[in-house]
Amino acid sequence: MTLKPSFGADILLCYKIAKDWKRHAEEAFWKFIGKFDFRDFPIDKDLWQKVKNKSRGLKAPGYDVLYCSTENKIVIVGEQNKVSDTSKKLQEILEKARRVLEVERNTVEEQILLGSLEELEFVHSNVKDTVSSVQLSTTTDPPAFKLKGLTEEVGQVRKDISQFQSQLESKPLNQSSYLIDFIKSLDLKKFVQTHFIQKGIKATLVHKQSVELLALKADVKKGEDKIKQLFQEVRIDFTPQQIKVAEGDKRKRFLDELKFDLKSKDEGCRIIEEANQAALIIVGYADIVSDVAKIINSYLDNKKVITQLIPATLRQVDYMESSLSLTELPEVKNKDVTISYIRTASPGLKVSGAAEHIKEAVSAIEDKLSLIQSVIYTYNKPGEATALSKHKAILQVKAKGHGCMLLIKTKEESQGSSRLAKPVSVHEQSNGFNLPI
């Protein structure tokens, strides 16, 4: 700095102060300069970008804040006391900005791909509480983790996830295609929560082309056992007789109503009919499958054809066939019950029909049989046999009109031997009516 007088050398004032003016000027100058101060803060361009707005905001009367881009530093210049206070504020701003910048410079983002959404959710639920040091997020397409944080911490979290994955084992469910399709139809998230997580089993179900069990190696057996415990498949094979009796609209209506009832109650069960209608497959939750199988088996048992022989005499058999319309009984009519009249060494009535109707039909026929009575009259006076034989047809018609059956036999016919006129025996068999002769 060069000091020069502000007056000419030829004036009187110059002679008065010539000896001391320079010293006085320097003293006055340094006294003035001594009131001011400055501070330098070396920074780089990235740090300046972080703090420039706040730094410029520190400017005020009595001092200034400057950035020297050529020297990469911030300079505060101004009155001493103000420079000191402002320097402290700027120092705090710079320290915070350096920490932020260091984090940014050391922050990385990584992606870890997984095989399925179910695996992603399963791994995430088991590691999320141990990765608080980094920002952890997930994506569904593709299924992946996104890690964001300091390089060292991201690396550690990546190792933790990899270590957890190494403890997992995936196994296909050893079940039929029918049961696999049923399991696919379930809300697998809800199923896993209810039957695995709440039971302390670290496992999940992965829905791919089939269904796989994904679990910690130590919990694979527990998961498989739980699946076997919960689900069941029952196959009901129809016998040819059951197919014949239960075929048609009746069985279809029964199954349709049963399926509708299961669906409306949201029961965990499915009924599959084979194409040839020779079998039914029931799949679902074991307890429900068991109940449905009992209902269907009960239905089939009721449709099973049962044959029962009702013992009777030959005359009772003849009478019931000729005089009684057993097929019109309410317990027989329209019930697919058949009645055969047996005249072998063990005569009687053979009744066949579905189990659900046979008991009532047999009971009704036995009631009719119990009402039948048989009476024998012998006529041996002169002329009686001839008269009865002569009017045999008329008498039988009259008997039938009274609900009876009349048999007229001579002694020869009964014994099959003598030609002589013998007494006539009249056999009357009825359901309680008297036969006038």
PyMOL commands that set and color helices and strands:
alter all, ss='L'
color gray80, all
select helices_A, chain A and resi 12-17+21-33+45-56+80-106+117-130+151-166+177-184+188-195+197-199+217-230+240-246+249-264+286-303+314-323+326-328+355-370+384-390+392-401+411-415
alter helices_A, ss='H'
color red, helices_A
select strands_A, chain A and resi 36-42+63-68+73-79+107-113+135-140+143-150+168-172+203-207+211-216+231-237+269-273+279-285+305-311+338-342+348-354+373-379+404-410+424-430
alter strands_A, ss='S'
color yellow, strands_A
deselect
rebuild
show_as cartoon
